[in-house]
Amino acid sequence: MRRPIVRLTGAAALLAVAVAVSITLTPSRLPGDQPPGASPPGAANTPGATPLATLPPASNPVESPPGGGGGTARPVDLLPVSNVEAAALQAAVDRAQAAFGLGAVAVGISADATVGWSGAAGRPRDGVTPLSGATPFAIASTTKTFTAAIVLQLVEEGRVRLDAPVTDYLPELTLAEGVTVEELLSHTSGIADLLAPMRDRLNAEPSRVWTPAEVLAVIGPSAFPPGTGWGYSNTNFLIAGMLVERVTDNAFADELARRITGPLELTGTGFPPAVAKENLLGISWSSAFWTAAALDSTADDLVRWGDALYGGAILRPSSLERMLTFNDRAYGLGAERYSLAGLAGYGHSGLLRSFTTLLIRLPTAQLTIAVLATGHSFSPSALLTYAGGGEPSILDLARAISPG
């Protein structure tokens, strides 16, 4: 039921990030990942957003891992937990799934990039196939971790500059006039989010395949001048995907496979097929959100990915440090800063349609955890810390198997 999780070279190196202590994840759900029908709040859709220049500088000490990076990851199997530990973790997932009323949930855990476990609970999607750590879910905005990593690899290769205008690479995009590549990845571009203008169109034409150009054609005016505010916008990462294709002269899916999913053997991760029955988000939604929020993945794969990315096996130390340098809205470059039960962490969340995802790295506890679920009216942090009936939570049990 649980296929082996992969250990990744370089993943044992840890990063320290100072964040405020809280039992819930910080920041709260981002505006670009609201389910259909929600009114997305936030600076991305609010003209006159607080200028970054007026905000106090963020304190983001990051200890970069030595060596590695630049796509040096190689998969190695993680050791399984004991039968007793596995049973306890599965029971905790079962309790949490029932308590939160989720249709399905899968959890993956890596402790010290050495020991791994994954499990799932809920109703099989087809009514037959048991859920497991290898069950695919739509991961929504956790997709952004992959897109940002590829852009940063292109920076390492000297093919892209973070401080360069986007129009140096995509001169036809007047929408991005004056916006730098770094401002795309940090959500400081001011470019409006695609969700609000696209939602009704996506629901009205569920089988339509949208191109990035068609999506950009309906985007409204920018919320603020580039670099003067912060506003979460899926449009930024749609444009980042276009940039990757223009610079490499390859399809983004091919670059993803060549640089990440192929070398790491992430066999359950990729863009969904344009087939209604197999497309979890729906064809119109997955095509429109593309490199911002369209990937499918599994608990097993996301844990491998988190170990590789945040352990230093994908990017050079300087690039990873830049990714994890957070602004005053707790956002770096395709990464969010969190606190979970008093533990500092980073990663990325996702919330789109009926899918909720969290990939989080807790460096002091030496844990990487992935949560994938169907259901958007719950907090992944509350699920991980749920201890109903006085029983240990998923996080409690994960910490018990970790040396951190």
Secondary structure per residue as TSV (DSSP state, phi and psi in degrees):
chain	resnum	aa	ss	phi	psi
A	1	M	-	360.0	-33.1
A	2	R	-	-111.6	113.9
A	3	R	-	-79.5	153.6
A	4	P	-	-58.8	138.3
A	5	I	-	-84.8	151.9
A	6	V	E	-99.5	134.1
A	7	R	E	-87.1	143.9
A	8	L	E	-120.9	131.7
A	9	T	T	-62.2	142.2
A	10	G	T	86.9	-8.2
A	11	A	T	-76.8	-15.8
A	12	A	T	-74.4	-17.9
A	13	A	-	-70.8	135.2
A	14	L	-	-113.2	159.3
A	15	L	-	-120.9	136.5
A	16	A	-	-106.3	127.3
A	17	V	-	-128.5	127.8
A	18	A	-	-85.8	123.1
A	19	V	-	-138.3	163.2
A	20	A	-	-69.7	147.6
A	21	V	-	-81.6	128.5
A	22	S	-	-157.4	152.1
A	23	I	S	-85.1	-11.4
A	24	T	S	-108.8	163.3
A	25	L	-	-70.3	143.6
A	26	T	S	-127.4	128.0
A	27	P	S	-81.5	175.6
A	28	S	-	-71.8	175.7
A	29	R	-	-52.3	135.2
A	30	L	-	-80.8	149.5
A	31	P	G	-65.5	-28.0
A	32	G	G	-73.5	-7.7
A	33	D	G	-115.0	29.8
A	34	Q	-	-77.1	148.4
A	35	P	-	-70.4	162.1
A	36	P	T	-55.4	138.7
A	37	G	T	95.8	-18.9
A	38	A	-	-79.1	151.5
A	39	S	-	-96.8	105.8
A	40	P	-	-68.2	116.8
A	41	P	-	-83.0	-174.6
A	42	G	S	108.7	167.4
A	43	A	G	-64.6	-24.5
A	44	A	G	-62.1	-27.5
A	45	N	G	-115.9	15.9
A	46	T	S	-123.9	101.9
A	47	P	S	-56.3	147.0
A	48	G	S	79.7	30.9
A	49	A	-	-60.1	155.2
A	50	T	-	-57.8	121.8
A	51	P	-	-62.3	138.6
A	52	L	G	-62.7	-28.6
A	53	A	G	-64.7	-22.4
A	54	T	G	-91.2	-6.5
A	55	L	S	-91.3	147.0
A	56	P	-	-66.6	148.2
A	57	P	-	-64.6	142.0
A	58	A	-	-79.1	147.4
A	59	S	-	-101.9	112.7
A	60	N	-	-135.1	63.8
A	61	P	-	-65.0	128.8
A	62	V	-	-130.3	126.7
A	63	E	-	-94.9	110.5
A	64	S	-	-77.5	142.1
A	65	P	-	-72.9	150.5
A	66	P	S	-78.2	144.7
A	67	G	S	63.0	-167.0
A	68	G	-	65.8	-154.3
A	69	G	-	76.4	-178.6
A	70	G	S	61.7	30.0
A	71	G	S	82.7	32.2
A	72	T	-	-91.9	2.4
A	73	A	-	-65.5	140.1
A	74	R	-	-134.5	134.9
A	75	P	E	-76.1	137.1
A	76	V	E	-135.9	135.4
A	77	D	E	-62.8	135.3
A	78	L	-	-76.0	150.3
A	79	L	E	-75.5	143.6
A	80	P	E	-75.8	153.4
A	81	V	-	-71.9	170.2
A	82	S	-	-69.4	162.4
A	83	N	H	-59.5	-38.8
A	84	V	H	-65.1	-43.9
A	85	E	H	-65.4	-40.2
A	86	A	H	-63.7	-42.0
A	87	A	H	-65.0	-40.0
A	88	A	H	-66.3	-42.0
A	89	L	H	-64.4	-43.5
A	90	Q	H	-62.7	-40.5
A	91	A	H	-63.3	-37.9
A	92	A	H	-66.4	-39.8
A	93	V	H	-65.7	-42.3
A	94	D	H	-59.2	-44.7
A	95	R	H	-62.9	-43.4
A	96	A	H	-67.4	-41.9
A	97	Q	H	-60.5	-43.0
A	98	A	H	-68.8	-42.2
A	99	A	H	-64.7	-36.3
A	100	F	H	-94.4	-1.9
A	101	G	T	63.7	35.9
A	102	L	-	-83.0	143.2
A	103	G	S	-64.2	-41.8
A	104	A	E	-158.4	146.9
A	105	V	E	-148.2	139.8
A	106	A	E	-127.0	142.8
A	107	V	E	-131.4	134.3
A	108	G	E	-122.3	142.3
A	109	I	E	-135.7	134.9
A	110	S	E	-124.2	124.7
A	111	A	E	-109.9	118.2
A	112	D	T	59.8	23.1
A	113	A	T	51.6	29.7
A	114	T	T	-127.8	-42.6
A	115	V	E	-116.3	137.0
A	116	G	E	-137.0	155.0
A	117	W	E	-151.4	148.1
A	118	S	E	-146.1	150.4
A	119	G	E	-159.3	173.2
A	120	A	E	-151.7	162.9
A	121	A	E	-150.8	152.9
A	122	G	E	122.8	-165.5
A	123	R	-	-90.3	130.1
A	124	P	-	-59.4	142.3
A	125	R	T	-62.1	-38.8
A	126	D	T	-97.1	5.1
A	127	G	S	79.1	-0.4
A	128	V	S	-130.1	-54.4
A	129	T	S	-69.9	119.9
A	130	P	-	-61.3	143.2
A	131	L	-	-73.0	149.1
A	132	S	-	-156.8	-177.1
A	133	G	T	-67.9	-10.1
A	134	A	T	-100.6	6.4
A	135	T	-	-76.4	128.5
A	136	P	-	-77.1	141.9
A	137	F	E	-130.7	155.0
A	138	A	E	-74.6	128.9
A	139	I	-	-100.2	2.7
A	140	A	G	51.3	-130.6
A	141	S	G	-72.8	-6.3
A	142	T	G	-63.0	-17.6
A	143	T	H	-52.2	-33.5
A	144	K	H	-61.3	-26.0
A	145	T	H	-64.4	-36.6
A	146	F	H	-71.3	-45.2
A	147	T	H	-62.8	-45.8
A	148	A	H	-62.7	-39.9
A	149	A	H	-63.1	-40.5
A	150	I	H	-67.0	-42.2
A	151	V	H	-60.6	-42.6
A	152	L	H	-68.5	-31.4
A	153	Q	H	-64.4	-38.9
A	154	L	H	-65.8	-32.6
A	155	V	H	-64.5	-44.6
A	156	E	H	-60.1	-33.1
A	157	E	T	-81.9	-1.9
A	158	G	T	77.4	15.1
A	159	R	S	-96.6	-15.7
A	160	V	-	-139.3	145.7
A	161	R	-	-115.6	133.0
A	162	L	T	-62.9	-33.2
A	163	D	T	-89.2	4.0
A	164	A	S	-83.2	145.5
A	165	P	B	-61.9	141.1
A	166	V	G	-56.8	-34.4
A	167	T	G	-70.2	-10.1
A	168	D	G	-65.0	-29.2
A	169	Y	T	-104.3	-31.2
A	170	L	-	-128.4	72.5
A	171	P	T	-62.5	-19.7
A	172	E	T	-77.7	-11.1
A	173	L	-	-87.0	81.4
A	174	T	G	-63.6	-24.0
A	175	L	G	-57.9	-30.6
A	176	A	G	-101.7	17.6
A	177	E	T	-56.5	125.4
A	178	G	T	83.3	-1.4
A	179	V	-	-93.4	136.1
A	180	T	B	-93.5	165.9
A	181	V	H	-61.2	-42.4
A	182	E	H	-61.7	-36.9
A	183	E	H	-67.9	-29.2
A	184	L	H	-62.6	-52.0
A	185	L	H	-71.2	-21.2
A	186	S	T	-102.2	2.8
A	187	H	T	60.3	36.2
A	188	T	-	-112.8	19.2
A	189	S	S	-78.5	-27.5
A	190	G	-	84.6	-8.6
A	191	I	-	-65.0	132.4
A	192	A	-	-66.7	150.4
A	193	D	-	-73.2	148.2
A	194	L	S	-81.3	-16.8
A	195	L	H	-60.2	-52.1
A	196	A	H	-60.3	-49.8
A	197	P	H	-73.7	-17.4
A	198	M	H	-98.3	-22.7
A	199	R	H	-52.0	-53.7
A	200	D	H	-63.7	-37.8
A	201	R	H	-64.1	-40.9
A	202	L	H	-67.3	-38.3
A	203	N	H	-73.7	-31.1
A	204	A	H	-74.5	-30.1
A	205	E	-	-126.9	72.8
A	206	P	T	-64.9	-21.5
A	207	S	T	-98.9	1.8
A	208	R	-	-75.5	137.9
A	209	V	-	-98.7	117.8
A	210	W	-	-94.1	141.3
A	211	T	-	-94.1	156.8
A	212	P	H	-55.7	-39.7
A	213	A	H	-62.5	-38.5
A	214	E	H	-67.1	-37.5
A	215	V	H	-66.8	-46.6
A	216	L	H	-62.9	-25.8
A	217	A	T	-67.5	-17.9
A	218	V	T	-105.2	2.7
A	219	I	-	-74.1	134.5
A	220	G	-	-80.6	-170.1
A	221	P	-	-67.2	155.9
A	222	S	-	-64.8	150.7
A	223	A	S	-80.0	-27.1
A	224	F	S	-161.8	159.7
A	225	P	-	-62.5	147.8
A	226	P	T	-53.2	134.3
A	227	G	T	80.6	1.9
A	228	T	S	-106.0	-2.4
A	229	G	-	-160.5	-172.3
A	230	W	-	-134.9	133.7
A	231	G	-	-156.2	119.0
A	232	Y	-	-64.8	125.4
A	233	S	-	-146.1	117.3
A	234	N	H	-61.4	-26.2
A	235	T	H	-58.4	-34.7
A	236	N	H	-56.1	-44.5
A	237	F	H	-83.6	-19.9
A	238	L	H	-64.5	-45.4
A	239	I	H	-65.5	-37.3
A	240	A	H	-60.1	-38.0
A	241	G	H	-64.6	-40.5
A	242	M	H	-62.2	-40.0
A	243	L	H	-61.7	-44.2
A	244	V	H	-58.7	-44.6
A	245	E	H	-65.8	-38.6
A	246	R	H	-68.4	-42.3
A	247	V	H	-72.0	-38.9
A	248	T	H	-90.8	-17.3
A	249	D	S	60.2	30.6
A	250	N	S	-131.7	157.5
A	251	A	-	-63.6	143.3
A	252	F	H	-58.1	-41.2
A	253	A	H	-58.8	-35.5
A	254	D	H	-70.3	-40.2
A	255	E	H	-65.6	-39.1
A	256	L	H	-60.1	-45.0
A	257	A	I	-67.5	-40.1
A	258	R	I	-71.7	-38.3
A	259	R	I	-92.7	-30.9
A	260	I	I	-127.9	-67.0
A	261	T	I	-68.2	-31.8
A	262	G	T	-69.7	-58.6
A	263	P	T	-58.1	-35.7
A	264	L	T	-89.1	-1.8
A	265	E	T	56.7	45.6
A	266	L	-	-86.4	75.8
A	267	T	T	-71.7	-16.1
A	268	G	T	-100.1	10.8
A	269	T	-	-115.4	131.4
A	270	G	B	169.0	176.7
A	271	F	-	-75.9	142.2
A	272	P	-	-70.3	152.6
A	273	P	-	-71.4	154.3
A	274	A	S	-82.2	54.2
A	275	V	-	-128.1	124.4
A	276	A	G	-54.6	-45.3
A	277	K	G	-65.9	-29.4
A	278	E	G	-102.6	-3.4
A	279	N	-	-94.3	108.6
A	280	L	S	-68.5	-42.2
A	281	L	S	-76.5	-27.6
A	282	G	-	106.4	142.3
A	283	I	H	-59.0	-47.1
A	284	S	H	-64.1	-42.3
A	285	W	H	-68.6	-44.6
A	286	S	H	-68.1	-36.8
A	287	S	H	-71.0	-37.1
A	288	A	H	-70.8	-39.2
A	289	F	H	-86.0	-25.0
A	290	W	H	38.6	-116.2
A	291	T	H	-77.3	1.8
A	292	A	H	-92.6	-33.0
A	293	A	H	-165.4	25.7
A	294	A	-	-106.4	-4.7
A	295	L	-	-71.2	147.4
A	296	D	E	-100.6	149.4
A	297	S	E	-158.4	-177.1
A	298	T	-	-127.3	165.8
A	299	A	H	-61.9	-42.4
A	300	D	H	-58.9	-47.7
A	301	D	H	-66.5	-41.9
A	302	L	H	-66.1	-34.9
A	303	V	H	-65.2	-42.9
A	304	R	H	-59.5	-45.2
A	305	W	H	-62.4	-44.8
A	306	G	H	-62.0	-42.2
A	307	D	H	-61.8	-42.0
A	308	A	H	-69.5	-49.2
A	309	L	H	-66.6	-53.8
A	310	Y	H	-82.9	-12.4
A	311	G	T	-89.7	-2.9
A	312	G	T	95.1	15.9
A	313	A	S	-97.5	-0.2
A	314	I	S	-111.6	-43.0
A	315	L	S	-118.6	156.1
A	316	R	-	-66.1	156.2
A	317	P	H	-52.7	-41.7
A	318	S	H	-66.3	-35.9
A	319	S	H	-70.4	-42.2
A	320	L	H	-64.9	-39.0
A	321	E	H	-61.6	-41.1
A	322	R	H	-66.6	-41.0
A	323	M	H	-57.4	-38.4
A	324	L	T	-100.9	20.0
A	325	T	-	-93.4	110.3
A	326	F	-	-96.7	141.8
A	327	N	-	-85.0	-171.6
A	328	D	T	-72.7	-5.4
A	329	R	T	-104.3	18.6
A	330	A	S	63.5	30.7
A	331	Y	B	-124.2	137.1
A	332	G	-	-104.5	-122.5
A	333	L	S	-116.4	91.9
A	334	G	S	71.6	28.5
A	335	A	-	-146.8	146.4
A	336	E	E	-117.0	148.0
A	337	R	E	-96.1	136.8
A	338	Y	E	-133.6	166.2
A	339	S	E	-135.0	132.7
A	340	L	E	-131.1	113.7
A	341	A	T	51.3	40.3
A	342	G	T	84.5	0.6
A	343	L	E	-100.5	128.4
A	344	A	E	-69.4	140.9
A	345	G	E	-156.9	177.0
A	346	Y	E	-156.5	162.6
A	347	G	E	159.1	-137.3
A	348	H	E	-160.9	145.0
A	349	S	E	-103.7	169.1
A	350	G	E	-148.9	138.9
A	351	L	E	-151.5	110.7
A	352	L	E	-154.0	130.5
A	353	R	T	52.9	-122.2
A	354	S	T	-98.2	11.7
A	355	F	E	-111.4	133.9
A	356	T	E	-126.3	134.6
A	357	T	E	-137.2	148.3
A	358	L	E	-141.9	128.9
A	359	L	E	-116.7	119.5
A	360	I	E	-135.5	138.0
A	361	R	E	-110.5	126.1
A	362	L	E	-113.6	91.4
A	363	P	G	-65.2	-38.4
A	364	T	G	-68.6	-27.3
A	365	A	G	-91.1	-3.8
A	366	Q	T	56.2	44.6
A	367	L	E	-123.8	140.3
A	368	T	E	-120.6	128.2
A	369	I	E	-130.7	137.8
A	370	A	E	-122.1	134.2
A	371	V	E	-123.8	127.3
A	372	L	E	-130.8	129.4
A	373	A	E	-149.4	157.6
A	374	T	E	-100.0	116.4
A	375	G	-	140.7	130.1
A	376	H	S	-117.9	2.7
A	377	S	S	-103.1	44.3
A	378	F	S	-150.2	162.7
A	379	S	-	-103.5	124.3
A	380	P	H	-57.9	-32.5
A	381	S	H	-66.7	-40.0
A	382	A	H	-65.7	-36.0
A	383	L	H	-64.3	-44.0
A	384	L	H	-67.9	-28.0
A	385	T	T	-103.3	6.8
A	386	Y	-	-67.4	127.7
A	387	A	-	-133.1	54.8
A	388	G	G	-61.2	140.0
A	389	G	G	68.8	16.5
A	390	G	G	77.6	5.9
A	391	E	-	-79.1	156.6
A	392	P	-	-66.2	147.3
A	393	S	-	-81.2	170.6
A	394	I	H	-58.8	-43.8
A	395	L	H	-65.5	-40.2
A	396	D	H	-56.6	-46.9
A	397	L	H	-69.7	-35.9
A	398	A	H	-64.1	-42.1
A	399	R	H	-65.6	-30.1
A	400	A	H	-68.9	-26.8
A	401	I	H	-94.8	-3.3
A	402	S	S	-101.2	144.7
A	403	P	-	-75.1	-10.9
A	404	G	-	-73.7	360.0
